[in-house]
Amino acid sequence: MVPILEVRNVTKRFPGVLANDSVSFSLDEGEILAFLGENGAGKSTLMNILYGLYDPDEGEIYVAPTYDITHIVDRVGGGDSFMGGLIYGLNTYTDQPQLALNFAVAASCLKHSIYGDFNMVSVPEVEKLMGGDVSGRVSR
């Protein structure tokens, strides 16, 4: 299963305090994760990083976008479309792995609106979905 959230080596420092030191974890869809610790252990700081209130000093956070596809016409080829989209995204967004992941998810999502084993969507159509058009359909 692909995680919907992955945190890698996140570190956060405040003057005189190391609040989070190389925190790493992943979260799958439907999974519940709890952070336990004493006062001052960095739990709230980590949550504030995840909410976007703080930026991490180091590390990476990846969030997989989700789409509600209302008219699935064919499930064949979705995995291939994801991998093709990921390869394209990694080659196009070389310094932005989150955008590469977003491209792959959107390409795979759009494949489900096309009959057959071939993803006949264009880069602009995938980028349109990435940009917020969540209709879940290819318009031609």
Secondary structure, 3 states (H helix, E strand, C coil): CCCCEEEEEEEEEECCEEEEEEEEEEECCCCCCCCCCCCCCCHHHHHHHHHCCCCCCEEEEEECCCCCCCCCCCCCCHHHHHHHHHHHHHHHCCCCHHHHHHHHHHHHHHHCCCCCCCCCCCHHHHHHHHCCCCCCCCCC
